[in-house]
Structure formats: C-alpha cells, structure tokens
Amino acid sequence: MKLKSTVFRNMLAVPALLLVNSLNATPVTGMANIAGNVSVNAISIKFNPSFVSTTGAMETGDFAGLTGGTIQSLTGRPITGATSVPGFVRFTTGVPSPVTLT
C-alpha cells in the first residue's frame, strides 16, 4: 500500500512542477493604436501581416514611439481554453524594446 501512495503522490507532483515552471511573463503596460486590414470568415481571421500606428493617435507606456509591426493570421476552427501562438503580434518598429504577444 505504501508504494502505491508514494507513486500516486509523485504522479501528482510532476504535473504541478511543470505548470509552475511554465507560468511566466513580462508585464506590458500602455496603449497602442494600430491601423491595418483584416478579413474574417467562418474558419479564419486573416490579417495583413504588417500594420502601422494610427496617425495622430498617442502610444503610451511600452508602446511609446511605435510606428509598426506584424500580426499573424489565425486559421482553423475555434479553440476553447488557453492557447499559445508564438509571436502572434510583434510591436517592433519605433519602440525601445520589441513587444511580442503570444
């Protein structure tokens, strides 16, 4: 019996450690105003891959100085729950440090 409970406890501990190690992010603050094109249909959201800042709009915080970047398109059926799209949005042009949302 003791062997079974030890194995069970270890099986619970490993996923908990994996979750703790995967939860990290650098805070991003501020406001970005962007302009670009998007096409939406039943199975995709297709962005024009590049965008520019909105003329006359003010970017603040981490987005101060933003003049452009890129957005990846989303294809396939809707997904429920948390998901990660590496490099989904990249605010890169004109900002002191590139900001990437995944």
DADAZI-V597690 format. One record per backbone hydrogen bond with DSSP energy under -0.5 kcal/mol. NH is the residue of the N-H (numbers start at 0). CO is the residue of the C=O. If there is no record, write none. Layout:
BEGIN
[[NH	CO] [NH	CO]]
END
This chain:
BEGIN
[[4	0] [5	1] [6	2] [7	3] [8	4] [9	5] [10	6] [11	7] [12	8] [13	9] [14	10] [15	11] [16	12] [17	13] [18	14] [19	15] [20	16] [21	17] [22	18] [22	19] [23	21] [26	24] [33	31] [34	51] [38	45] [40	43] [43	40] [44	73] [45	38] [46	44] [47	36] [50	68] [51	34] [52	66] [53	32] [56	53] [59	30] [61	28] [62	59] [63	60] [65	62] [66	92] [67	92] [68	50] [69	89] [70	48] [71	87] [73	44] [75	42] [84	101] [85	83] [87	84] [87	100] [88	100] [89	69] [90	98] [91	67] [91	89] [92	67] [93	91] [98	90] [99	97] [100	88]]
END
